[in-house]
């Protein structure tokens, strides 16, 4: 988990804490790991805001119950994405959607 070491440095208590924004996506197969990541981020950066693009209804339902800011897949998908979705597996489609999360 090399990414958490650098995140801890960025959010260390000796620095001025600012609200940090994170975005990610996951589906039910990654739900436990995703929840662990959210918990870790919350400990490191108590003022953080996280938005999760939910790849399926199971992830969406659980995250909604936990009060996580969710982005519904149906709100993101357009005709072009739906066309490529049929040709890709779940993991490959997640990589396709990652550019949406970066705002590009």
N, CA and C of each residue as an Amber inpcrd file, in Angstrom:
protein
   312
   0.8190000  -1.1940000   0.0000000   0.0000000   0.0000000   0.0000000
   0.8560000   1.2500000   0.0000000   1.6760000   1.3980000  -0.9770000
   2.5630000   2.5410000  -1.0520000   1.8370000   3.8640000  -1.1330000
   0.6490000   3.8810000  -1.7150000  -0.1090000   5.1130000  -1.8590000
  -0.5030000   5.7230000  -0.5380000  -0.7510000   4.8940000   0.4790000
  -1.1620000   5.4230000   1.7600000  -0.0360000   6.1460000   2.4760000
   1.2050000   5.7280000   2.2510000   2.3350000   6.4040000   2.8940000
   2.4030000   7.8540000   2.4360000   2.2730000   8.0820000   1.1510000
   2.3310000   9.4570000   0.6600000   1.1030000  10.2410000   1.0940000
  -0.0440000   9.5860000   1.1780000  -1.2560000  10.2540000   1.6230000
  -1.1200000  10.6800000   3.0780000  -0.5510000   9.8180000   3.9090000
  -0.3440000  10.1590000   5.3140000   0.5470000  11.3860000   5.4320000
   1.5730000  11.4710000   4.6000000   2.4590000  12.6350000   4.6160000
   1.6840000  13.9050000   4.2450000   0.8650000  13.8220000   3.2200000
   0.0990000  14.9890000   2.7730000  -0.8720000  15.4500000   3.8500000
  -1.4480000  14.5050000   4.5850000  -2.4870000  14.8340000   5.5540000
  -1.9860000  14.8140000   6.9940000  -0.6990000  14.8810000   7.2030000
  -0.1670000  14.7810000   8.5610000  -0.6870000  15.9260000   9.4210000
  -0.7670000  15.6770000  10.7210000  -1.3730000  16.6270000  11.6460000
  -0.5680000  17.9110000  11.8190000   0.7160000  17.8950000  11.4720000
   1.5120000  19.1040000  11.6440000   1.3210000  20.0850000  10.4880000
   0.5060000  19.7390000   9.5330000   0.2190000  20.6420000   8.4170000
  -1.1760000  21.2410000   8.6050000  -1.4290000  22.3510000   7.9610000
  -2.7630000  22.9360000   7.9910000  -3.7010000  21.9940000   7.2540000
  -4.7580000  21.5830000   7.9310000  -5.6900000  20.6360000   7.3310000
  -6.6830000  21.3910000   6.4520000  -6.7860000  20.9590000   5.2390000
  -7.7640000  21.4940000   4.3080000  -8.6350000  20.3330000   3.8750000
  -9.8150000  20.6370000   3.4300000 -10.6720000  19.5700000   2.9290000
 -10.0300000  18.9680000   1.6900000  -9.8700000  17.6790000   1.7060000
  -9.3100000  16.9420000   0.5740000 -10.4440000  16.2030000  -0.0990000
 -10.4330000  16.1970000  -1.4140000 -11.4710000  15.5320000  -2.1980000
 -10.8830000  14.3170000  -2.8960000 -11.5730000  13.2100000  -2.7680000
 -11.1500000  11.9630000  -3.3940000 -12.3070000  11.4120000  -4.2130000
 -11.9700000  10.7320000  -5.2620000 -12.9900000  10.0390000  -6.0430000
 -12.4380000   8.6800000  -6.4400000 -13.3180000   7.7340000  -6.5170000
 -12.9380000   6.3760000  -6.8740000 -14.1540000   5.6910000  -7.4710000
 -13.9420000   4.4910000  -7.9060000 -15.0640000   3.6760000  -8.3650000
 -14.8060000   2.2460000  -7.9670000 -15.8660000   1.5350000  -7.6740000
 -15.7410000   0.1110000  -7.4630000 -17.0890000  -0.5730000  -7.5570000
 -16.9960000  -1.8810000  -7.6870000 -18.1700000  -2.7290000  -7.8030000
 -18.1810000  -3.6810000  -6.6040000 -19.2010000  -4.5190000  -6.5080000
 -19.3680000  -5.3720000  -5.3300000 -18.1330000  -6.2420000  -5.0350000
 -17.3890000  -6.6450000  -6.0500000 -16.1990000  -7.4610000  -5.8490000
 -15.0660000  -6.7190000  -5.1630000 -15.1220000  -5.4120000  -5.1270000
 -14.0840000  -4.5950000  -4.5110000 -14.6160000  -3.8660000  -3.2760000
 -15.8440000  -4.1680000  -2.8980000 -16.5330000  -3.4120000  -1.8550000
 -15.7890000  -3.4210000  -0.5160000 -15.3470000  -4.5750000  -0.0510000
 -14.6470000  -4.6180000   1.2400000 -13.3460000  -3.8320000   1.2080000
 -12.5990000  -3.9550000   0.1290000 -11.3500000  -3.1890000   0.0010000
 -11.6520000  -1.6960000  -0.1020000 -12.6950000  -1.3610000  -0.8220000
 -13.0760000   0.0380000  -0.9550000 -13.5040000   0.6420000   0.3690000
 -14.2550000  -0.1090000   1.1580000 -14.6630000   0.3790000   2.4760000
 -13.4620000   0.5550000   3.3980000 -12.4960000  -0.3620000   3.3090000
 -11.2660000  -0.2180000   4.1010000 -10.5070000   1.0400000   3.6820000
 -10.4790000   1.3130000   2.3770000  -9.8070000   2.5110000   1.8870000
 -10.5060000   3.7700000   2.4090000 -11.8270000   3.7840000   2.3530000
 -12.5900000   4.9480000   2.8320000 -12.3330000   5.1630000   4.3210000
 -12.3210000   4.0910000   5.0890000 -12.0580000   4.1890000   6.5310000
 -10.6570000   4.7420000   6.7890000  -9.6900000   4.2680000   6.0460000
  -8.3170000   4.7420000   6.1980000  -8.2050000   6.2270000   5.8470000
  -8.8450000   6.6200000   4.7620000  -8.8310000   8.0330000   4.3770000
  -9.4830000   8.9010000   5.4450000 -10.5830000   8.4260000   6.0110000
 -11.2910000   9.1920000   7.0400000 -10.4340000   9.3670000   8.2880000
  -9.6460000   8.3390000   8.6390000  -8.7360000   8.4540000   9.7900000
  -7.6190000   9.4380000   9.4950000  -7.1080000   9.3900000   8.2960000
  -5.9740000  10.2260000   7.9080000  -6.3930000  11.6800000   7.6930000
  -7.5060000  11.8630000   7.0490000  -7.9960000  13.2000000   6.6860000
  -9.4530000  13.3240000   7.1350000  -9.6750000  13.6650000   8.3860000
 -11.0410000  13.6890000   8.9160000 -12.0030000  14.6040000   8.1520000
 -11.4830000  15.6340000   7.5120000 -12.3370000  16.5600000   6.7760000
 -12.4860000  16.1950000   5.2990000 -12.0580000  15.0040000   4.9410000
 -12.0830000  14.6210000   3.5350000 -13.5060000  14.4030000   3.0320000
 -13.6600000  14.5470000   1.7390000 -14.9090000  14.2480000   1.0280000
 -14.5620000  13.2090000  -0.0300000 -15.3500000  12.1500000  -0.0880000
 -15.0990000  11.1220000  -1.0950000 -16.3690000  10.8720000  -1.8840000
 -16.1920000  10.6890000  -3.1730000 -17.2910000  10.3710000  -4.0780000
 -16.9550000   9.0470000  -4.7460000 -17.9290000   8.1410000  -4.7430000
 -17.7040000   6.8120000  -5.3020000 -18.6780000   6.5800000  -6.4520000
 -18.1130000   6.2870000  -7.6090000 -18.9100000   5.8670000  -8.7570000
 -19.2060000   4.3870000  -8.5600000 -20.4620000   4.0520000  -8.3590000
 -20.8650000   2.6760000  -8.0770000 -21.1270000   1.9390000  -9.3840000
 -20.4260000   0.8280000  -9.5450000 -20.5200000   0.0550000 -10.7750000
 -21.6880000  -0.9270000 -10.7760000 -22.3190000  -1.1390000  -9.6410000
 -23.4750000  -2.0330000  -9.5890000 -24.3970000  -1.6310000  -8.4370000
 -25.5960000  -2.2030000  -8.4460000 -26.6030000  -1.8380000  -7.4500000
 -26.2350000  -2.2810000  -6.0390000 -25.5250000  -3.3970000  -5.9080000
 -25.1250000  -3.8780000  -4.5760000 -24.1960000  -2.8680000  -3.9050000
 -23.1820000  -2.4280000  -4.6110000 -22.2600000  -1.4290000  -4.0630000
 -23.0120000  -0.1380000  -3.7500000 -23.8690000   0.2710000  -4.6620000
 -24.6400000   1.5020000  -4.4760000 -25.5190000   1.4250000  -3.2250000
 -26.1980000   0.3110000  -3.0440000 -27.0950000   0.1400000  -1.9040000
 -26.3400000   0.1980000  -0.5750000 -25.2450000  -0.5080000  -0.4790000
 -24.4700000  -0.5440000   0.7680000 -23.8490000   0.8100000   1.0610000
 -23.2480000   1.4350000   0.0570000 -22.6060000   2.7320000   0.2770000
 -23.6230000   3.8090000   0.6240000 -24.7880000   3.7380000   0.0310000
 -25.8410000   4.7100000   0.3350000 -26.2630000   4.5820000   1.7980000
 -26.3840000   3.3470000   2.2860000 -26.7520000   3.1150000   3.6890000
 -25.6910000   3.6620000   4.6400000 -24.4490000   3.6640000   4.2060000
 -23.3500000   4.1470000   5.0360000 -23.1330000   5.6550000   4.9190000
 -23.9150000   6.3090000   4.0810000 -23.8210000   7.7550000   3.9490000
 -22.6920000   8.2500000   3.0640000 -22.1530000   7.3750000   2.2250000
 -21.0930000   7.7650000   1.3010000 -21.7140000   8.5310000   0.1310000
 -21.0330000   9.5680000  -0.3430000 -21.4900000  10.3040000  -1.5190000
 -21.3140000   9.4140000  -2.7430000 -22.4180000   9.0220000  -3.3410000
 -22.3150000   8.1160000  -4.4760000 -22.6470000   8.8320000  -5.7760000
 -22.0380000   8.3280000  -6.8250000 -22.3510000   8.7630000  -8.1810000
 -22.9510000   7.5400000  -8.8580000 -24.1500000   7.6950000  -9.3470000
 -24.8570000   6.5870000  -9.9780000 -24.3140000   6.3720000 -11.3850000
 -24.0350000   5.1380000 -11.7170000 -23.4980000   4.8010000 -13.0340000
 -24.4270000   5.2920000 -14.1480000 -25.7210000   5.1960000 -13.9330000
 -26.6820000   5.6370000 -14.9550000 -26.5670000   7.1280000 -15.2500000
 -26.0900000   7.9040000 -14.2850000 -25.9200000   9.3460000 -14.4980000
 -24.6850000   9.6680000 -15.3270000 -23.8000000   8.7010000 -15.4670000
 -22.5360000   8.9100000 -16.1710000 -22.5820000   8.3550000 -17.5870000
 -23.2470000   7.2460000 -17.7390000 -23.2250000   6.5400000 -19.0260000
 -24.0110000   7.2850000 -20.0970000 -23.3610000   7.4580000 -21.2270000
 -24.0250000   8.0000000 -22.4060000 -24.0330000   6.8970000 -23.4730000
 -24.5110000   7.2020000 -24.6580000 -24.6060000   6.1830000 -25.7130000
 -23.2420000   5.5940000 -26.0610000 -22.2080000   6.4350000 -26.1330000
 -20.8680000   5.9390000 -26.4640000 -20.3610000   4.9540000 -25.4070000
 -20.5410000   5.2970000 -24.1440000 -20.0990000   4.3930000 -23.0830000
 -20.9000000   3.0950000 -23.0870000 -22.1880000   3.2040000 -23.3010000
 -23.0050000   1.9880000 -23.3380000 -22.6010000   1.0710000 -24.4820000
 -22.1710000   1.6440000 -25.5890000 -21.7130000   0.8270000 -26.7260000
 -20.4410000   0.0580000 -26.3840000 -19.4850000   0.7120000 -25.7210000
 -18.2470000   0.0070000 -25.3810000 -18.4290000  -0.9190000 -24.1870000
 -19.3970000  -0.6360000 -23.3380000 -19.6580000  -1.4790000 -22.1750000
 -19.9580000  -2.9240000 -22.5910000 -20.6870000  -3.0620000 -23.6830000
 -21.0600000  -4.3950000 -24.1660000 -19.8430000  -5.2090000 -24.6100000
 -18.7610000  -4.5300000 -24.9450000 -17.5620000  -5.2010000 -25.4560000
 -16.5000000  -5.4380000 -24.3860000 -16.7270000  -4.9720000 -23.1520000
 -15.6890000  -5.0190000 -22.1210000 -16.1870000  -5.7220000 -20.8750000
 -15.2360000  -6.3160000 -20.1610000 -15.5400000  -6.8840000 -18.8570000
 -15.6370000  -5.7740000 -17.8220000 -16.0180000  -6.1480000 -16.6080000
 -16.2120000  -5.1570000 -15.5470000 -14.9320000  -4.3720000 -15.2640000
 -13.8160000  -5.0680000 -15.0940000 -12.5640000  -4.3880000 -14.7550000
 -12.1200000  -3.4670000 -15.8830000 -12.2120000  -3.9360000 -17.1120000
 -11.8220000  -3.1010000 -18.2490000 -12.7390000  -1.8820000 -18.3670000
 -14.0120000  -2.0680000 -18.0780000 -14.9490000  -0.9460000 -18.1340000
 -14.6390000   0.0690000 -17.0230000 -14.1990000  -0.4110000 -15.8760000
 -13.7820000   0.5040000 -14.8030000 -12.6540000   1.4030000 -15.2760000
 -11.6720000   0.8200000 -15.9700000 -10.5640000   1.6250000 -16.5070000
 -11.0820000   2.6400000 -17.5200000 -12.0630000   2.2500000 -18.3100000
 -12.6620000   3.1800000 -19.2710000 -13.2840000   4.3780000 -18.5640000
 -13.9330000   4.1280000 -17.4320000 -14.6170000   5.1930000 -16.7010000
 -13.6860000   6.0550000 -15.8520000 -12.4570000   5.6140000 -15.6620000
 -11.5540000   6.3760000 -14.8020000 -11.2970000   7.7950000 -15.3400000
 -11.3560000   7.9720000 -16.6450000 -11.1570000   9.3250000 -17.1910000
 -12.3000000  10.2530000 -16.7750000 -13.4900000   9.7170000 -16.5870000
 -14.6110000  10.5220000 -16.0910000 -14.2930000  11.0630000 -14.7060000
 -13.7180000  10.2290000 -13.8620000 -13.4070000  10.6470000 -12.5030000
 -12.3140000  11.7120000 -12.4440000 -11.4460000  11.7180000 -13.4380000
 -10.3940000  12.7460000 -13.4880000 -10.9090000  14.0450000 -14.0900000
 -12.1190000  14.0020000 -14.6160000 -12.6910000  15.2060000 -15.1920000
 -12.2130000  15.5120000 -16.5860000 -11.6860000  14.4950000 -17.2800000
 -11.2130000  14.7200000 -18.6500000 -12.2030000  14.2000000 -19.6470000
